[in-house]
Amino acid sequence: METTEAERHAAAVVDRLWRAYAPYQRGRNTFGDLQSMLAILVLAEFVESAGAPEDEFVKRWSRAVAEAQGRISPLVDLCAAMRSAGSHPAFPVSDVEKLDITFLDAGATSDDVPWLVAFLTALTQRPGLAEAGLAAVGEMLLERHVQEGAFSAGEFYTPREVVRLLVESVSPRPGDRILDPACGTGGFLAAVAQHIAEAGRVNGAVFEAHATDRSNPRLAMLNLAIHGVDRPVVDSSDAVSLFQRRGAGRADRVLSNPPFNQRIEDSHLVDWPFGQPPETSANYAWLQLAWARLSESGLAAMVMPPGAAWSGGREAEIRKRMIDSGTLLSLVALPPNLFAPHTAIPVHVWILARDKARHLPVGSANDVLFIDASSLGTQVPRHPRVLTAEDVERVTGRLHTWLDSPRTTPDETGFSRSVTHGEILGNGGSLDPRLYVDVERKQPATAPGPGPDLMLDALDRYDEATSESSADLRRSFAVCQRLAHGGIATRRVPLANLVSGAAEDVFGESAPGQLVAGPSGSLVRAGDYVDAGVPVVMPKDLTGSGFSVTDIRHITDQHAARLARFRLNLGDVVLARRGELGRCAVVREGQRGWVCGTGCFVLRPPAQLNADYFAAYLRSPEAREWLEAHSTGSMTMKTISLTVLGELPVVLPDLGTQQAIANAMNRLDEHEELLRGQLALTREMRGNALKSILSDS
C-alpha cells in the first residue's frame, strides 16, 4: 500500500473519530479524554493483532463494540476487555491501572465518558486501523486535539514537521540510547522509534523519557506504545533533579522541546559544566543537562526560544563558555506560528555535540553552521504555519552536507553560513542568526507583482476561509445564547471582591486571584532600559489581539529578577491604567516572564474568572464607559486608580458560559482578521490589475 493512501485512510479515520467526539466537549471536564481515546486505540490494535477468539479480552471487546452499535453503554465490557488485555504478557503497556484512564476508574459512569458509544461505533467503521495504521491515527488524533484547543500539555506540543526536522538532523541509529528530558506527550521519542524502524530494528534502542508536567507521563507512555516502543516508562522530573542522578547512563541522542523560560529551583545544588543558570529561566539548565548526558559521540537537538541566543547577564557568560568549549554544531532559526495556537513566537533549534571533532573533518572543530529558515513554511488563514517535506529536507540536507565538509560547503545568501568561534565571540557570544546570515537581496521595486490568476486563487481561498469562519461564528454565538438563557443567574460583582475571593456567594469557595499596579517610576527609570533583555509592557504595547513588540522596551535579566512581583505568568491579564482605558491583553506562553510596566495593572484571575472572558468584557462598551466615567486626568490622558478599578462591576456568568463567550469573541477577532486580509488583497489586486493585464497583451 502506498504511503499516501495510508495517510488518506488515517486522516479519514481521525476525522470520523473527531466528529463522533466533538459534540461531547462542551459543558464538561475533558481532561483525560485524549488519554482514554489512545488507550482504546491501543486495545483495538492489540485485539486485532494478538487476540484469539477464545481470549477473554477479545470476547469482551466484541461485546463492547456490539453494545455501542446498539446505542447501549459499553463501559462495563470495555473496562473488562482493557483489564484482561493488560494482564497479557504481550500487551504494549505494562500496567494499565497506572495509566489513570478515566473509564477504568472504579466510580466511572457513562456520564463521565458520554462520547464512548459514538467513538467506538466510529472506530469500527471502514477504513479502520488496519488500513490506516495505529501510529498514524494516534499521531493525527493528538494533533487534532491540540489544533481544536481541546488539549494542552505543560510542555509544548511539538508539530510533526518540527519533530521530523530534529530527528533527521541528529539521525538516531538502531541500538542508540535516546533521551528526552522534557518529553511532553512523547512526540520526539515516537518519531525516533519510527525513524529507527525504517532502518530495520527498534528493540535495540533504549528510550528514556521524563516529563515536567505531572499530567503527561501516562499520555506519553500511551503515545510511545502506539509507536512500537515496548512497555515504555515515563516519569516526572526537572532539569536539576535529572542532573543530580549521577547513575543515569549516557545518551547517544538527546531530543527535546523543554518549557521556555521556566523558573528553576535549587540550581545552586548542581555543579553545572558551564555555569549556574539564573533562577528566572531554566533554558541553560536544559541545554547543559542535554550536553552533560551525551555519550562521547552523542548529539543533541534542543528547541529553544530565540532569546536564549542573545540573552545577557549570567546566560551570556554560560553561552560564551559553551561556544569556546566547542559544544555547538549548528543553530537553526525556524519561522513564527509553527506552534499556534499556544504561541506565535519563532523558535531556534540548537544542535549540540559532546565532542565536535567526532562529527567534523580535521581542522573544522571551531566552526558553527547558522541556518536562517525563518522564511520557510506555508500558512493559510486560521491555521498554524507548516513546514513542508521540502523545507525539512532543505534544512537537514544543508546541515549534513556541511558536516561532511564545512570548508567546501558554500554559504547560501539569506539561508546559511559557516562561522568560526572567533567571530561569534567577537560579537559578544551572540548566536542571533541575523548577525551572521547575509540578507537575501530583494527583487527590484519594478518587478511585476503576482498575476490576476494567482490573486484570484488567493481570494477564493479567503472566501472558503471566511465561509468556514462565518459558520463557526454562528455555532459559537448559538452556544452563548443557549447558555446565557439557560436559567443561570448572571451577577455583577466588584472586581476587588472577585480577586479577593469575597464573592463566595456567587460560586462558592474558590482560589483567590491577585490585582497589582505596575512598578513605580523609581523602580524602573528611563536610564534602566537596554537594547535587548526582558520586555517591559506599557499601554502602547497592548493591542486588540495581544501584545505588540514593535517598540517594546527592555530591561536586563538582573533588573527583571528584582521585579519578581511584577513578572507576568501564563493567563495573566495586563490592563492599561492610562490613555485608552479598557485596552488589555492576555498573557500567552510567549510573554511568560515579561514585566508589567508602570502604566499598567496586572490581574492574576481567580479560579472562577476566565481570563479571555474578562479581557473581552473590559473591551466592551459597558466596561469602557464605566472606566471613563470613573477616571481622572485630562480628556487626552485619562487615568484610573487601582482602588477605582477594584470597584468595576464585572458581569459574571458561570464559568462554562464565560468560556463560551471567550471562544465566540476569539472567533470574532479571527473573522475580522480574515476580512482585513481579504480587503487588503482586493486593494492590492486593484492596484496591480491594469498593469498585469496590459503586460500580458
N, C-alpha and C positions, 0 to 999 in steps of 0.2 A: 504494500500500500504506500502510495506517495505521501511524503510528509505533509504536503499542502492539503491533501484530502483528510488526513488525520486531524490537522489543525481546524479544518472546517467542521469536522464532526465534534471536536472538543468545544468549539465556540457555540455550536448548536445546542449541545448538552448543557453548557453553563447558562446560556440564555434561557433555556427551558426551566432549569432549576431556579434561576433567579426570579423569573416571572411567577413561579409557584410560591416562592418565599416572600417576595417583596410586599404583598398586601398585609403581612402579619408583623411588619416592623413597628408601625405607629402605635403609640399608646402603651408600650410595654418595654421592659428592660431587655435589650437584645444582646447584652453581654453573655458570651458563651455560645451564641447561636452558631458562629462560624466553626468553633471547636467541635460542636456536635455534628455539624454537616461533614467535616473532614473525617470524623470518626465513622460516620455512616458510609462514606466512600471507601475507607479502608476495609470495613466489614464486607461491603458488597463485592469488592475485588477479591477478598480472601475467600468468600463463598464460591465465587466463580472459578478461581484458580486452584484452590486447595481442598475444597469441600467434596465430600462424597454423599450420596443420597441418604446413607444411614447416619451421618453425623448430626448430632443434636442441633448445632448452630445452623446447619442447612435447613433442617425442618422448621426451626423457629423463624428463620429469616423468610422462608417461603410463606409461612403463615402470616407474618407481619405484612409482607407485600400484598397478600390477598386481602387482608383486613383493610389496608389503606385504599386499595382499589374499590372496596365495597363501602368506602367512606366511614369506616369504623376505626377508632383509635388503635394503632398497632403498638402502643407504648410497652405493654407487658411482654409481648413476644419479641419486640426489638431489643429490650433490655436482656432478656434471656439469651437471645442469639449473640449479643455482644459479649456477655459474660462467658458463655460457652466457648466462643471463638477465642476469647482472651486467654483461656486456660490451655489452648492448643500450643504445643511447643514451637510450631512454625509461625504463629501469629506475629506480625511485624512489630508489635508494641508489647513490651514485657509485662506491664501491669496496668490494665485498663482502669482499675479503680482509682489510680493516682492521676488519671488524666482529667479528673473533675468534669466529666461530661454531664451536662445538665440533665439529660433524660435518664441517666443512671442513678441520680440522687434518689435515696430511699423515699423521700417525700414528694417526688416529682409527680405531677398530674398532667393530663393532656392540655390543661390551660397554660402550663409552663412552656410547652413546645407546640403551639397551635398550628405551626406550619408543617408538622410531621406528615400528616396524611397527604397533603399536596406534594410535598418534596419526594416522598417515597414513590408516589404514583408517577411523577415526572421522571424519576431516576430509572424506572423500569421500562420506559418507552424507548423507541429506536430513533436515531442511533444512540447507543449506550456506551458504557465504559469500555466494552470490548473493542468497539470501533474507534473510540476517541483516545483511549489511553488514560490510566488513572492519574499519572503525573501531570499531564496537560490540563485535565479537568480541574484537579486540585489547585494548580497554579492560577488558572484563569478565574476560578471562583474566588480565591483570595484577592486577586486583583480587582474583581468586580466589587467586592465588599469595600475595598479601600476607595475606589472611584465613586461609589454611590454614598460614601460617608457613613456606612453602617458599622465600620470597624476602624479603630485607631490603636496602634501599638505605641508603647512607651518609646521604643526606638523607632526611627523612621522605617516605614515600609519602603524598600528599595525597588524601583521599577526593574522589570525583567531585562531591558536593554542595558541598563547601567550595571546590573549584576553580571551580565554576559561580558561586558567590556572589562570588568575587573578580573573575571575568571580567565578570559583569554589573554589578558595582559601577563599573568603570572603562570599560566599553563601548568596546572597541577597534573601529576602523573600517577599511574597506578602504584600503590604502595606508599604514597606520601601521607604524612600525618598532617591533618588540616585543622586549623583553629579559627573560630570566630568568637572573640571575647564579648561581643555585644550583638547576639545573633538575631534579635527581634523575632520574626516568625520563621527563621531558619532558611531564608531565601538563598544566601550565598552557599551554604553547605549543600542545599538541594541542587543547586546549579553545578557545583563541583561534582556531586555524585553522577549527574547526567553526563558531564564532560568526561569523567573517567570511564564511565560505562561505554562511551563511544570508542575508547581505546581498548576495550575488551574486558576489564575487570574492575569491580567496585570493592569487593570484600577486603582486598589488601590495604585499602585506605583506612586510616583511623580518624574519626571525626570527633572533635572536642568542641562543645558549644556551651556558652553561658549567655544569660540574658540579664539586662539591668532592670527590666520591668518584671516584677514577680508574677504578673498575669500571663507572660509569654512562654515560659518553658514548655508547658503542656501543648500549646498550639504549635510550637517549633518541633516538638517530638513527632506530632502527627504529620506535619509537613515533610519532615525528613523520612518518615516511614513511607509516605506516599511516593517519595522519590527513590525508594530502594535501599535506604540505609537501614540495616537490620538492627532492630531493638535499640534505637538511639536513646541517649541520656543527655538531658539538658538541665542545668541548674541555674539558680540566680546568683549573681555576683557583681563585682565592680572592679575598676582598674587597680585600686590599692590592694584589695584582698587577693586578686589574681596574681599580682606581682609578688606578694608575700608567700605564695605557695611554691617554695623552692623545689619541692619534689616533682612539680609538673614537668612533663617531658618537653623536649624541643619540638617545634613545628616546622615542617618543610614549607608550608604556605599558610599565611595568615590573611584572611579577608574579612573586612568588617565595615559597617557604617554605624559607628557609635553615636550616642546622643551628642548634639552640638552644644558647646559652651556650658556643659553641665557642671554644677558646683562639685568640688571634691573634698572629702573629709579625710583627716588623718594622713595627708600626703607626706607629712614630716616623718612618718614612721618607716618610710621606704628609702632605700639607698638608690635613688634614680641614676641611671648611667650618664645622663647629660644635664641633670639639674632638677631641683624640685619645682614642679609646676605650681602656678598660683591657685589658691583655693577657689577663686572665682570661675575657673574654667578647667575642665579635665582633658581638653584637646591634646595637650602634650603629655598627659599621663597615658592616654590611649596609644599615641604614637610610640612612646618609649616602651610601653608594655609589648606592643607588637614586635618591635625590633629585638627586645630582650629575649623573647620567646622563640626567636628564629634559630634553626639549625645553621651550621656553618655555610651551607649553600642555599639557605632559605630566602624566600621573597615574601613581602607583604604588600597588599594593596588596601589602602585605607581611604574612605570617603571623609573629607574634612570641609568645614566651612571656609570660604575664601579668606576670612580674617586671620586664620591661622598662618597664612602665608606671609603676612606683613605685620602682625601684632607686635607691640613694643614691650618694654619692661622685661620681666623675667622670661617671658616666652621668646623674646628676640635673642636673649643670651643662649637659651636652650637650642634654638634653631641654628645659631652660628656654630655651636659645638657639634650638632648633628651633621651639618654640612662639612665642617672641617674634618670630621671623623669618617666621612665617606659613606653615610647611611642612605643618602637619597640617590636613587637612579633616575627618576623621572617625576614630573608633576604635570598633570593634565587638567586643564580648565574646561569644565562642562557648561552647557548653556543653562539659563534660568528655566523655571517652570517644569522641570522634569519630575519634581516631587509634589506637584499640585495634587490635591487641594491643601496639603499640610503646610507647604511652604513654597514660595515662588523664587527663593534665592538660588543663585547658581552654586555649584559645589566644585571642589577640587578633588582629584584622586592623587594620592601620594604613593609612589612605588618605592619601597624601601628594600635594601639588601643587607643581610648580616655582614657580607664581605663582597663588595662590588667587584673586586678583582676576579672573582669566580664567574662573573657574568659578562665581563667586558674584555676585549683584547688587551694585550700588554701595552702599557703606556696610556690607557684611556680611563683609568680609575678616578681621575679628577674631573670628569665630565658629567653633566646633568642634561637630560633632554627635557625641554619645555614644549608642550603641545597646547595650543590655544584652539580648543574645539568649541568655543562659546557660540559660534555661528551655525553649528550643525543642528540637525534635527528638524522636524516638521511639527506644526501646531495648527489645529483647527479650533474655531471658537468653542469655548466652554469645555475644553479638554486639555489635559497635560501635554507638554511638549514630548515628542517621542523621537528617540534615536533610531534610525533605520539600520538594517543589517550592513548597508554600505558605509554608514557613519562609523559603526563599531569596527568594521574591517579597516577603514582608513586610519583610525587611531591605533589599533593594535598592530596593524601592518607596519606603520611607521616606527612604532616602538621596537618591534622585533628586528626590523632592518637596521635600526640604529644600534641595537645591542650587538649585532654581528659585526658592525664596522662603523663606529661613531665618527671617525675622522674622514671617511669617504662618503658618508651619507650626507647629501647636500641639504642645507636648510631650505625650508619651504616658506616663502613670504606669506605672512598672515596666518601661518599654521604651526610651524615647528622650527626650533633652533636648538643646537647643542651649545652649551655654555660651560665654562670652566668654573671650578670652585672660587678661583681668584676674582672673577668678575662678579660672582654672587656676593662674596664677602665685601667687595668694593662698593656694593650697593647696600651696605649695612646688613647683609644677610636676608634681604627681602626676596621672597620667592614669587612675587607678583609677575605672572607671565607677561603682562603688558610691558614690563621693563625690558624683556629680552626678545620677544617675538615681534619682528617688524610688522607694522600695519600694512595690510594689503592695499595697494593703491585703488582708489575708487574709479569708476567709469567717468569719463568726461561728462560735463554738465549737458553737452549736446547729444549724448547718447539717447536713442529713442526709448521711450517708456514701453511698458507691456502693451501688446496689441489689444484691439477691442475684443477678440475672441477670448483671450485669457482673462480679461477683466469681466466679461460677461459670465464666464465659468465661475469666477470668484463670487460674483453676485448671486449666481444660482446656489452656491454653497451657503452663502449668507441667508438666502431665502429658506433653505432647508433648516438651517440652524435656528432662525427666528421662528419658523413654524413650530419646530420642536419645543423651543423655549416658551412660546405662547401656550402650548398645551400643558407644559409643566406649570406655568403660572396659574392657569385655570384650575389645575388639580390642587396646587398649593393653597390658593385662596379659598377653594371649596372646603378644604380641610379646616382652615382657620375659621370660616363661618360656621361650620358644623360644631367645632369645639366651643367657639365663643357663645353659641346659642344653645349649648347643651345643658343649661341649667346650673352651670358652675358660677358662683358669685365672683365678681371682679371688684377688688378693693382699691382704694387709693391710699398708699402707705408712705409716710415721710421717708425719704432715703436714709436718713440717720437711723431710724428705727429698724429698717431692713438690715443695714450694715451691722448694727449692734446686736441683732437678734431679739430686739424688743417686740417684734411683730409675731410672736409665737401664736397669737390668736388666729393668725391667717393660715399658717401651715403646721403649726406645732413646733416643737423644739428643732432647731437646725443650727448648723455650724455658722458662727458669725463671719462677717467679712471685714474689710478694712478700707477706710477712705482717708487719704492724706494729701496734703498740698506738696507741691514740688519743693526742692531745697531753696532756701533764701539766697539772695544775691551774694551774701558774704561767703556762702559755701561753694559757689561756682562764679568766679569773677571773669570779667572779659578776657583777662590775660591767661586764663587757665585752658582756653581752647587750643587744640592742636590739629594738625592736618589729618591725622589718622588715629584711630583708637576706638573708644566706646561711644556710640552715638548718644546724643542728648536730645530728647524730644521737646520741641517748642510748639506753640499753637499753629505756626505756619506749616509744620510738618504733618499735621493731621489732615487727611482728605476724606472724601465720602466713602472711599473703598479701602482705606488703610493708612499707611504711612508713606510719605514722600521722602526720598533721600537726596533729592536734587541739591539742596543747600543745607543739609543737616550738619550740625556741628558736633565735634568730638572732644572727649577728654581722655587722659591717659588711663590705662588699666589700674594703676595705683590710686589715682584720684577716684575712679569709679568704685574701687573696693572700699574707700572711706565713706561712700554714699550708699552703703548696702540697703538702707531703709527705703531708698528711692529707686532701687533696681526693679525692672519690670519682669513679671512672671507670665507664663503662658495663661491666657484667659483674662488678664487684667484689662480694664477699660481706661484709656487715657482721655481726659476731658480738658478742653480749653477753659481757662479761668478768666480770660480777657479776649477782647476782639469779637469774633463771631461766636457767640455763645451757642452751645449745642453741638459744636464741632467736636468729634471724638473718633476713636479708632480702637479696635480690639487687638490685643497683643497676640500674635501668632508665634510659631516656632522661630521665625527669622528675627523677631525683635526681643526674644528672651535675653535678659541680661543688660538691655539698654537702660538708660537713666531717664527718669521723669524730670523735665526741666522746670525752671522757676515759674513759667507761665501756665503750668498745667496742674491738674489734680490726677491722681491715680486711684481707681476703685478696684479693689480685690473683691469680686462679688461673693456674697454669702451663698450657701449651698442651694438656696431656693430662688436664686435670681440668675437667669440665663444671660450671659454677657452680650451675646449678639442681639437678644431682645432688648436689653437695656440700651444698647447703642442705637438701635432703631427708634426706641422711644425718645431718647434725647434729641434725635434729629427731627422728631415730629413737630408740626406747628404748635401743638398744645404745650409741649415742654419748652420750646424756644420762646414762645410768648411769655410763659411764666418766668423764665430766666431773665428775659429782657425787662419785664416789669419789676423784678426784684434786684436789678443790677444797679451799680453806681458808676460814676465816671461820665465822660463826655459821650456825645452821640456817635463819634467815630471810634472810641475806645472804651467800650463798656466792660465792667469788671464784676465778678461775682465772688463772694467770700465763701470760705469753707462752711461757716455756720449757716449761711443762707442756702447753700447747695444742699445741706443736710435736711432742709425743710421742704425740698422739692417733692411734691406728691407724685409718687410713681404708680401708674395704673398697673395693677399686679394680678393678672390671671394665674391659673395654676401652671405648674412647670411644663406640662405637656403642651398647653396652649402657647406658652412663651416660645417653646422650641418650634412649634408650627409657624408662628408669626415670624420668628427669626429666619426660618427657612424660606418663607414666602418673600420677605424683604430682600434676602440674598439673591433669590431668583430674579426679583425685580431689578436689582443692581446689574446682574449679569445680562438681563434682557436689554437694559439701557446701553450697556457697553456694546452689545451686538448691533443695536440700531445706530450708535455713533460710528462704529466701524463701517457699517453699510452706507451711511451717509457720506463718510469721508471717501470711500471707494467710488461712490457715484460722482462726487465732485471731481475726484482725480480723473475719472473717465471723461467727464465733460471737458476738462482741460486738455486731455490728450487726444480725444476722439478725432477732431478735424485733421490734426497733424498726421495721425496714424492712417486715416482713410486716404488722404492726399498722397502720402509717401508710398502707398501701395499701388497708386494708379499709374 
